[in-house]
Amino acid sequence: MQTNTWVGGGASYFTKELFSHRVRLQQAFQTALDEITELIARQGGTSPPHLRVVTPLQTTMSAGAGGFRGIGTAQMELLIRELDRAGDPLLEAGSQLQNACSVLCVAPGAGPAIGSIGAWAETQTRDLRKRLETITRVAPIAENGLPLQGPFLGMDTIGAGAAAYGLFGAFDTAPNKARDLLSRASGGDAKALEGILKLQREGKDASLAQRVSAWWKTLSPATAKELTSAAPGLVGSLNGLPSATRDRLNRTFLDQEEKRLTTMLSGLTEKAGWAVFSGEGRAGLEVARERVSLMLKRVQEVRAALAKGGRNGFPPALLLAFDAVNAHGRAVVSYGDPDRAHNITTYVPGLTTQVENGAADFDRARRTWSAADMFADGNQTASIAWLGYDAPQLDLGLITPGHTVAADGAAEKGAQELASFTDGLHATHDLAVPARLTMVGHSYGSLTTGKAATLRPPGTFADDLSPGVGTSQATELGVGSHVWVGASDNDPVAKLGRFGGDPDSPEFGAIRFRAGEGGHSDYWMDNSDSLINIGHIIAGEFDDVQKIFAPFLRPSDLSS
């Protein structure tokens, strides 16, 4: 029999944090034991039996298939008491272990790690107790005027105010800009969401998408309708909203933009007096017409990409973001629903990426879907083309810091937005469906991908990664041994290795897979080694990947 302490909402986040701290705790103790054992052996003593620090994890949190659904008050009290019981002893153990290890000159980080976990437990004790008190205080009143009784309090009885934004950590105890902006948006202030988008672009807050997800689930239908009617494109750009909702809103926005830009273009004529009014004459008129025509082309390019979904065996396409106006535009199109897919992949393009010329990038996402679906064994696949940053262009910007492929400024800015986007994928995925997220960066986009991975704690960005790179070692990217590199022998860009370590070298520590003999833009050719291997990686069929070298394999294990 399973008793649920906490169902939905912040439970998923808390469970991950609890598991992460448990692993760190075991690793700290294990490191200290191993190094002390080695010291005894080096000094000629008798080594004690090899000890393993392994304890079972028992959690009463349930992620649930939807948003916040409630807490079991008695079980939550038990959880709080257990956390409280662990805090002080871990702090003391950390201090004592640090002193002992300092004398022996072993495991310098073990004690501080244990102490920090004790401090974390004490913080969660205070925060969870405060939230439990809040919820029980606002428990609803029955028709007879008496407080409702029962071991489980859910959304149907508590109301959105008490459950807002999840119940985890210090979300609501300290000044928080995102919380304040979402509170304003809950009152119908669509302008407040512009502040959320700014925070999203900065990519600093890994919990932002989770907060947006919880906010959306607790938003009243009337307010949701008010916000989406006033600013569908703004709301549809929020990471943390369900993908189907974003698609609906962004398609509405796409229609509005096409109508607006078409009307604007028809008004940009000398007959309409535009040139006289602007004071820029015919030259200014032509510049304006070219600019509006360019934005209309972005609308048309995205429409064409969406139309390819749901046809010829491809799943329906979802429009997760669109912007025709800023810089080179923004468009994020997914073939398949990432919220319900087992295998999710995000393709990040590089040099010369523009929405108005994005047909090849959208085609690569479809080809990637086909390759992964071939090996998916019935599992659903979602393949995303992420044209979500200002990639370097072949123009004068190449000599401008922040826009040239010889510098990493554009990648750093793009990495912030990409990290926020993947936060959203994690926040909205159906937790009843096991999933893998594979990031595939190409050209300069691989650098953007690598830098994005470094912005998130290990294990929280993606499961598999193809970077380019932003670090000196594969281990710094936070996906364990699942760092993959495919580089054609005839691709001059792959040989640069300019940003950090060379991902194509054995010293970097990635798994190199066969990528054929094509050029820089040939990795997605039908039946190519590279595309087939990418499909195997996305589907989790690692044994079938044709490997050239891998740091954890013997030469005899590699594909011939």
C-alpha positions, 0 to 999 in steps of 0.5 A: 500500500502506498500513502501519498504525502504530496501529489503533483506540483512541486513534488516532482522537483522535491523528489529529484532534489531529495534523490540528488542529495541522497546520492551526494551524501552516499558519495561523500561517505564512500569517498572518505571510506575509500580514501581512508582504506587506501591510506591504511594499505599504503602504510602497511596496515591490514585493509578492512573489508570493502564497505559500500554505503548503500541505503534504500530510498523511501519517498512518499512524494508522487509526481502525479500526471497533472498539477498540484493535487494535494498533500496528506497532512499526517504523512507530510508531518512525518516527512518534516520530522524525518528531515528535522531529525537528519539536519543536526546530526548531518551538520555535526557529522560533516564537521567531525569528518572534515576535522578527521580527514584534514588530519589524515589528508584525505577526502577534503570535500567529504565533510563539507558536502555532508554538512551542506546536506544537513543545512539543506535538510534544515532549510526544507524542514522550515519551508515545508512546515510553513507551507503545511501550516498555510494549507491547513490554515486555509482548509475549506469550510464545509456547508455545516460551517465546520472545517473539512476533515480527512487525511488528504487535502487536494486542489478541489478543496484547497483552492489555487491561492494556497497551492500556487507555484508549488510547495517546494523550497524557498519559493515563497519565503524570500523576495522573488521577482518571478513570483511577484510578476506572476502574481500580477499576471494572475490579476490579468496584467499581461505586461507582467509576462514581458518581465517573465520572458526577460527572466526566461531569456537570461536563463539564470533561474532553473526553477522558472519554468516549474514556477510558470507551470504551477502558476498556469495550472492554478490560474483561473479560467477567466484570467487565462482567457483574458491573458491569452486573448490580449497577448497570445504570442506572449503567453505562448512563448512561456516555457512551462506551459503545456506544448499543446497550449503553446501551439494553439496560442502561437498559431493564433499569433501567427495568424495575427502577425500575417494579417498585421504585416500584410496590412502594413506592407500594403500601406507602405506606398508613396501613394499613401504618403508614407515616404513624405510622412517619414521624411526618408523619401523613396529609399526609406520606403524601400527599406521599410518594404524589404523589412516587412516583406522579410518578416512576412517571409518568416511567417510563410516559412513557419507555415510551410514547416507546420504544414509538413506535420501530420503528413507522410508519416510525420506526427502533427507539428507544434509551434512552441515559439514564434517571433517575426520581428526581432533580429533573425526571428525566432521559431521553435517547431516540434514534430510530435508532442514533447510532453508525451513523447518517450524520446525527445530531441532538440536540434540546435542549428548554427551559422547563418540560421534565419527563420526566413531561410529555415526550411533546411533546419525544419527538414533536418528535424523531420529527418531526425524524427524519421531516424529515431522513430525507425529504432523507437520500438513503438515509443513516441518521438518528438523532434524539435527544431530550435531556431531560438537564438541569434546565430552568427551570419555571413555578413559584417557581423562576423567581425562584430563581437557577439556575432562572429563564429570566431567568438562565443558571445552569440553562443553564450546568449543563445545558451541562456535561452536554450537552458530555459527552453529545456527547463520547460521541456522538463516542467511540462512532460507527462511524468507517467511517461518515461522520457529521454532528452537528447540535444543535437547541436550542429556547427556553431549550435553545438557550442551553444548546446555545450554552453547551455549544459554548463548552466544547469546542475549535472543531470538536469539539462539532458540525457544525451548531448552532442556539444561543441563545446564550451568546456575542456572535458566531457565530464563537465557537461553534466550528462555522465558518459552520454556525450557524443560527437560525430565529425566527418573527416571532410568537415573543416569546421569540425577540426577547429576545436576552438572553444575549450577542449576539442570534442573530436579528440580522445582526450576530451572524453566523448564517444565519437560515432561514425559520421560518414565522409560528407561535408559540413552540411551533409550529416542529415543525408538519407541513410548516412552513417551520421543520421542512422547513428543519431537515430540510435542515440535518440532511441537509446539504442547505444549498443547499435551506434557505430563507435570510432572511440569511446573512453569507457570501451575496449578497442574490441568493443567498438564497431568495425 
